[in-house]
Amino acid sequence: MSRNFIEISRAACYLSKQEGNRLMKPHKGRISVLPKDLTNKIAAGEVIERPFSIVKELMENSLDAGATDIVIELQKGGKESVKIVDNGKGIGREDVVPAFERYATSKIRTFDDIYKIISFGFRGEALPSIASISRIEMTTKREESLSGTKVTVEDGKVREAVDIGCPVGTSIFVTDIFHSVPVRRKFLKRDSTEQGHCVDVITKLAIPHPGVKIRITANGKMILNIPRTRDLAERVSLVIGGDFRENILNVEGKREDIVLKGFISSPHFTRSNTKGMLYYVNKRSISDSLLNHAVMTSYRKIIEAKRYPSVVLFLNISNDDVDVNVHPAKREVRFRNPRGVYEIIVEAIAKTLSGISPVSGISPGGNYDVLRKHRGRIEDALKRYTISSGDTKTCFPPLAKGTPPPPSPLTGKKSSCEGTVPAETGMRRTSEDRKLSFSSLEYLGQVAATYLVFSSTDGIIMMDQHAAHERVLFEKFRNVSPGERIVSQRLLIPEVVSLPPSESALLLEHAGTLENAGIEVEPYGGNTVAVKSVPAILTGNIELRTTLLDITEELSKTGKSQSIEEAKDNIFRLLSCRGAIKANHGLAKAEVDSLCGQLDSTPFASTCPHGRPTYIQFHVRDLEKMFRRR
């Protein structure tokens, strides 16, 4: 809240100076009471962060009003205007003006009612916050009323309230967003980025409401049309994508008053981020580190490191056992019994996965083995959940800032790659200032079909075949002359890939950059794209959907400052990883010789593009220490 307070306070002081009013001019050391319009802006800063916050609040109001048809219209990603039209119950004429007053609500009469709210919110909660930083024009009508009401609000003040003919329901048109707080407006991103945030929040709200038809238009063009569906499974597959439906597994569980239902992806269907992990508590979309931790505990040792499953979980809990008022924007909740919530998720997912994956520690009927085996992880997660609050809640804390990166294995200089892990004692990489020739080494064999073992005069060298090949491919990508395109291989039959709405739009927006990298994509209708060609140097097969999702993740993380070359390098890194020889893949002697020859002529061969070592060396002196010969 401190940042919001500072930003909005500065904006309010600027406005006061321009308008010549007397907002805050206390004597030095004096305490003054903030004016009403300023406190409204500060309160709005907690709820209205960006245009997607407006969309979220208004769409939740429509759902609370029982709407079965909702239309959202965005202009310039929501930065210019947001319009939401629904066929809900509407607001009575006598309640229209009070709805724009702070603390006005029909849902609360006593303090205890706060803990019994079963709706997403109430009109009087969001409307004053939105109105204080924008202009609102609302028309609304109840079914039993002869006419509707039109109200216009600017800077939190009602300018007009008149009778008007209109259909049953509510239409809210929001313009001049953040005009009174320009300091907030200048932090908004590109139109496509803000539009992506709006689409994300809409699709999240659409999932638990299969009986609601939702349409989204952007700049006058229809970008998403979600029809009514019969059940949650159909709605989930429709919103998230057909690929998820093909890899979906049902999850169910019950413990005391907690009921869990949902869907998870099979272990081979993963992505590089947690965007596919969606949670709903009593149909409310939330973000929660405890739930993330429970899911990852269930998938532990089933999926590869730094990969995340897709899950959509619905928790039904008594309102007395969950507090939805711990976050101004209702993104987080607090559970009365976090242990019970954690364990029901682990048990239910482990039970489902045990039927398809014969992993040690997870067997049919052995769900509690998972809880016992990871008891330490569970206790740590619950401890963090208990002592954390607000945005400080984290599940996987980042490395401490200021930690110097490890030295390069060849030069001894600090590496610019983040996340590099120093070699363990006794398994350090070579540090001589000379180029190591792998072709001259004696090849001894392969360990676990992943690591290549060589003998040298100094000891034993082990190479990670995937990391080594990844570096070779990456440098081949980068060696293309500036302005040239990567040679691509045309696919005999274009592959059609279904992606989430915001990610397909982002991918097509960067189609030119992808084409320079050897990937040709075209829109195929809806949220699908057709891949027509891939880089020719990727002789192995790559999983196109996963690769495209990883690429969109990299593109979404970068802002306006990213150059085309930086974007290409990020794409090259992902393509190299996807196209490189995988672990658990046996290699013939001729293949090993070819890899060594390519690595000898490749710069920066000591690490892969992600900073991991491509090889480590056991010196003779280290071996002697292990065997206590010295």
N, C-alpha and C positions, 0 to 999 in steps of 0.2 A: 504493500500500500504506500510505502514511503516514496517510491519513484512516481507513482500516480499522483500523490499529493503534491510533490515538487513540480511536476510538469503542469498540472492543472492550475496550481497556485500562481505559477509564473504567467500562464496565459491569462488568468483572471486579473492579475495586477496590470498586465499590458493593456487589457481592455478598459480597465478603470481609468488609466491615464489618458487613453485616446478619447473616451467619452466625457471626461471631465467630472466624473462623479467622485464620491468619497467612499471608496470601498474600505481601504485599510490604511489609515495614516495615524497610527498610535504614536505616542511619545516613546522615546527610547526606554526600554525596560518595562513598558506597560503591557497588560494583557487585554486583548480586545475580542469581542464576539464576532465571528465571521458572518458576513451577510448571507442571506438565504440562497441567492443565486450562486454564490461561490460554493457553499456547502453542497448544493445540488450537483455542481460539476465534479466536486471531489467524490461524492457518492457514485456518480456515473462512471468515474474512472475505474472503480472497482468492478463494475459489471460490464461496461462497454469498452472493450479493448480495441476492436477492429470491426469492420463491417460484418464479419461472420457472427460477432456477438449480438448484433441487432437481429440478424436472421434467426439465430438460435432462440432468443427471447420471444420474438413474435411468433415463430413457428410453434413453440411450446404453448403459447397462449391459444393458438388455433386448435391444438390437440386437446387442451383442457376444455375448450368450448365444444368439443364433440364433433369437430369437422371431419368429413369423409372425403373432401376434395380441397386440395390446397395448391395454389399457383404462386410461384415465387418469380419475380422479375428483377433482374440485376442489370445495372448500367455501370460500365467500366469497373467490373468486378465488385460492385457494391459501393465503390468510393463516391460515385455520383448520386446514385439513388438505389433504394431497396423498396420493393412493393410486394406485399403479401395479401392475397385474397383467399378467404375461406368461406365455407358454407356452414359454419358453426352456429351456435345459439345467438350470437350477437350480444350487444349491450343495450339495456334500456335507456331511454332518453334522460331519465333522472340520474343515471349513474355515469354518463359519459364524461362530464366535466370533472366530478370527483375522482375519476379514474386516473387523472393526471396529477393528482396531489400525492405528495410523498406520504407513505404509511397508510394509504387508503387501500382497503382490501375487503373482500367478502369471505375470505377463508379463515380469518383469525378473529376470535372474540376474547379469548383469555390467553395467558402466557403458555399454558399447557398445550394449546392448539398448535403451537409451533412444532411440537414433536409428533404431531399426528397428521401432518400435511400429506395427502396422498396424490395431490396434483403436481404438475411440474412447476407451477408458479401461479401468479395471479396478475391480471391486467394492471392493477395499481402498483405492482412492484417494478415492472420493466418500463412502462410507459413514461414515468417521470424522469428516469435516468436517460432514456433515449431522447426525450423532448428537450432536456437541458443542453444537449450538444448538437441539435439538429432542428429541422422543421418537419412537423408531422401533419399530414392531412388524413383524417380517418372518417370513413362512412360506415355505419353499422345499423342493423335492424334486427329486432327479434320477430319471431314468427307471429306472435299475437298482436304486434303493433301494426297500426294502419300505415305509418310512414317511418322512415329511418331518420338518422341524425348525422349531420356532417359537422365535424369540429376541426378547426385549424389551430395548431399550437406552435409558437415560435419562441425559442429561448426559454422554454418552460412555462410560458404564459399563454393562456387560452385567448386567441384573437377573435374567434368566430365559433358559434354553435347554433346551427339552424336546422329546421326540418327539411328532409329531402326524400325523394323517391329512390329506392334502391332495393336490391334483392336481399333476402334473409342471409345473414352472415356479417362478416367484417372485412373491410378493405383498409389497409394501412399503407400510406405512401410516405416514405422517409426521404428527405432531400437535405441539401446543405449540411452534410454529415461532417462533424468536427469543425464547422465554420467558426464557432466561438472559442475553440481551443486549437489554434493552428499548430501549436507545438506537437500535438498528438498526430495531426494529419500528415506532417512531414515525415513521420516514421512509417507510413504505409508503404507497402511494396508495389511491385508492378501489378497492373490490372489482372493479368493471368494468375499471379500468385494469390491475390486477395480472392479472386473468383474460385480458385482451388480450395481455399479455406472454407468458403461458403458452401461449396458443393459437398465437402467432407462432412460438415456439421449437419447438412440436410440429410445425407444418406445415413448417417448414424441415427438420426431421429426417425428415419423412415423404417428402419429394420424392425423394431418391435411393434410396429403398427401395420400389419398386413392389410387391414381393411380400409386404409386411407390411400387415395390416389394423389400422387404428387407430381407436379410438372414444374420444370425450371427453364426459364428463358434468360439468355444473356445477350444484351444489345439487340433485342428483338428476334433472336434466333433460338429455337428450341434446342436445348443441349441435353436434357434428360426428361424422360417420361416414365414414371414408375406406376404401373397399374395396380389395382387392388389384387391381392392374391388370397388363396384359400388358407394358407398356414404360414408359420414362421420359416420353415425349411425352404419353401418356394420363394418367399420374400428375400431371405438371406442370399440364395443363389442368384436371384435376379439382380440384387443391388451390388453384391460383391463381385460376381462374375461366374460364368459357366465353368471355368477351370476349377474353382473351389468346389462346385457341386460334384464334379467328377472325383474329387479326392476327400469328400466329406465323411466324417464319422460322427454318429450320434453319441451324446453324452447325457447321462441322467444320474441323479443322486439325491438322497434325502437324509437329513439328520435333524431330529427334533423339529423345530419350526423353520428350518432352512430347506428350500427346494431348489435344486439345480437342474437346468435343462440347457442344452445348447449343442454346438457343433464344433468339431476340431478337425484339423487337416491331418492326413496320414504323414508319417515321418519324412517321406521324401519330398513333400510339398512344403517348402520353406522359403523364407525371404531374408534379406539382410537387415531388416529393422522390425520394430514392434508395431508398425502401423496396422498390421492385420490382426492385432489382438484387441478385440472389442468386448467390453463388459457392460452389463446392464443390471441395475439393482432396482427392482420394482418398475421396470421399463425405463428407468432413467439412465442415460449414458454417462459413465463415469471413467475417470482415470485413477488407478490405484496400484501402488507399488507392491502391496501385499498380494494382490491377485496375480500380477505379473510373476512374482517370485514363485507362487504356487504352481502356475502353469509350467514355468521353466524347470522346476523340481520334478514335475511329472515327466517331462521330456528328457531329463538328464541322461546322457550317454546313449540316447536314441537318435538324436540329430547332431550334426557336426557343430563345432564351436562357432560362435558368432552368427549362427543362423537361428531364425525364430519361426515358430509355427503360426498358422492362421487359426484363430479361435474366435467364436462368438458365443459368449456364455450369458445366460439369463439367471439371475438369482432372485428368488421371491422370498422376502423376509418380512416378518411382522414389523409394522411401522414403529413399534416400541423398541425394537432392537437395532434400529439404524437411524443415525442422525444425518439429515441431508443439508443442514445449515452450517456446515463447517467451512464452506467456501462461498465467497460472494456470488460467483457465477455457477454454483451448484455442480462443479466438476468433480468434487471429491465428497466422500461420505465417511462416516466413522461407524464401525460395527461394535455392538455391545459384546459380542463373542467372536473376536477375530480368529481365535484358534479353530473354532468350529467351522467357520467359512473357509479357512485355509485347508483344513483336512478334508472337507467334503470335495473340494476341487481336486486335490491330489489323488484321493481315492477313486473318484469317478473317471478321471482321465487315465489313470494307471490301469484301471480295469478295462477300459476300452482299448488302450494300446496293447495290453497283454494278449488280446485275441489275435493280433496281427504281427507282433514282433516278439520273437523268442529271446528277449534280452535277459541276461542274468539279473535276478532281483525283482523281475516283474513276470509273474506267472499267473495263469488263471486262478482266481481265488486268493492270490497272495498280495492283495493290495496293501495290507498293513505292513508288509515288508518294506515298502517304499517309505512309509512314514518313519519306521524304526531306523532304516538305513540313513535317512537324511534328517534325523532328529536335531542335529546340531544346526543345520541350515534353517530348519523351521524355527528353532528357538531364537536364532539371530534375527530372522525376519520379523518375528513377533516383537522382539525387543525394540527393533528400529521403528516398528509401527507404533509402539506405545509411546516412545519418547519424541517422535517426530511430529511436525505440524506444518500445514500449508505446503508451500512450494519446496520446503526443505526435505520432504520425504523422497528418499532415493532408495533404489533397490541394489544397484550395482554402482557404488561410488567410484568416481573417476580417479585416475592416478593423481597424486599430489602435484600441484603446480610448482614449477621450478626444478623438478627432478631432471637432471641433465641426461640427455640421451647417451647410450653406450658408444664407445669408440668404434670406428670402422675397423673391420678385421684386416684391412690391407694397409690403411694409412695411419690408423691410430687417432684420426681426427673425429670430432663429434659429428654424428650423423644428423641430417636434417629430417629424417623420417621419424614420426611420432609413433609410440606404441612398440618400439623395438625392445625385446627382452634380452638382457645380457645372458651369455652362455653360463651354464652351471659350472661350478668348480670341477676341474678334470675334463671338461668338454668344451674348451675354448677354441675359437676359430683362429686360423693363422693370422699373424699380424706383421709378417715381413713385408718390407716395401718392395715387393717384386710380384710379378704376375705368375700365378700358379697355373701350370699346364696340366690339365686333367688328362689329356691324351697320352701323356708320358707315364701316367700312373698305372700300376698293375691292378686290374679289376679282379676282386675276390668273389663278389656275389651280391645278392640282394637280401635284405632283411625285411620281413613282413610285407614283401612285395611293394615296399615304399621307399626304403633307404638303400642307396648304392654304396658299397664298401670298397675302398681302395687301399692299397699298401703303398707307402712312400718311405723314403730313407729316414724321415723324422718320426714315423709312427703310422697311425691309421687315420684315414679321412673318410667321413660318412657324408653322403650327399642326399638331400631331400629332392627326389626326382621331380616332384610337382613344383617346388619353389624354383629349381634350376630352369625347368622348361618355361615357367611363367616369366622369368627374367629374359630368356631368349626371345620369346614372342613379343614381349613389351618393347624391347629394343628394335625388333624388326618393324613394329608399328611406327616407332618414333623416327626411324631412319628414312622415312619417306620425305622427299624434298618439300620445302615450304610451298604451299599453293597447290601441291598435287594431292590426289585422293588415293586412299588405300585401294589396291586392286581387289575387286570383289568377285565373288562367285555367284552367278545367277542361279537361283533355285528353280528346279524344273517345275515344281508346283509351289506357289507362294504359300507360306504358312500363316494362317489366321490366328491371331492371339487376342484373347479377351482380357482387358485390364480395367481396374477401377476408373470411374469417370474422370477424376482430377488428374490421374496419372497418364491416361491416354491423351488428354489434352496437352499436357506438358511434353509428352514424347513427340507429338506432331509439331509442337511449337519449335522444337529443336531438330526437326527433320533434316535441315541442311547440315548441321554439325554431325549428325549420325551418318549422313551420306559421305561426308569427308572421311569418316572412320570406316567406310566400307559396308555400312548397313543401310539398306534402302527400305523405308517404311512408308506406307500410304494409308489414309483412312479407308476403312472397309464398311463403315456404317455403324451407328451407335457408339459403343465404347470399345470397338474392336479395330485392330490395325492389321494390315497385310504386310508381312516381311517378304521382300522380293529377292534380296541378296544379302550375303554375309561375307566377311573378309576371307579372301582366298587362302591366306596363310594359316587359317584355323582348319587344319586338315581333319581334326577330330570333331565329333558331334558336340554341339552345345545345346543346352536346354534354353530355347529362345525366350519363353515366358519369364523364367526366373532372371535371365540376363537383362531383359527389358525392364523388369521391376527394379533391379539393382541400379540400372542406368538412370531411371527416373528419380530414384532416391538421391543419387549424387547431384543430379540437376536441380532438385528441389532444395538441397542444402546450400547451394551457392546463390548469391544474390547478383545484383547488377554489376558488381565489381569483377565478376569472373570473366576472363577473356576467352575467346574461342579456343586458343591453344590450351588453356587450363582445362576447359571442358573436354577437349579431345584427349588430353592426358588421362583424365579420370575415366573416360570411356575405354581408352586403351588398357588401362589397368584392370578394369573389370573383364574385358574381353580376353585378356591374357590369362586371367585366373580361370575363366570358364573353359578356355580352349586348351589349357595345359594338361599334361599327363596327370591323371589322378592317382591318389594313394591306392594301395591294394591292387595295383595293376602290374602284372609281370612283364618284364622287358627282356628281349633277346640280347645277346652280346653285341650284335650289329647295331641295335637301337641305342644301347649304352654308348658305343663308340661314336655314333652320330651326335648324340646329345653332348658328349664331352667335347667333340670338335667344335660344335656351335658355341658352347659355353666359353671355350678358349678365345674366341674372336668377339665375345660380347663384353662391352664395358659394364662396370658396376656389377660384376658377376658374383660378388660376395654376398649380395642380398637380393631378395625378390622385390618387386615393385612396392610391396607393402612394408618393407623393412625387415622382414624375417630373414635369418641366415639361410643361404643355399647349401652351406656345408659347415661342418665342425671338424676339428682335428684333435685326436688323442695323441699327444707327443709321447715318445718313448719314456721320457722321464715321468710323465703322468701314469703310464702303465706300470712303471717300476714302483711308484708310490702305492698304487692299488694292490700290487702283489707283495708289498712290503720288502722290496729288494733294495730299498735305500731309505 
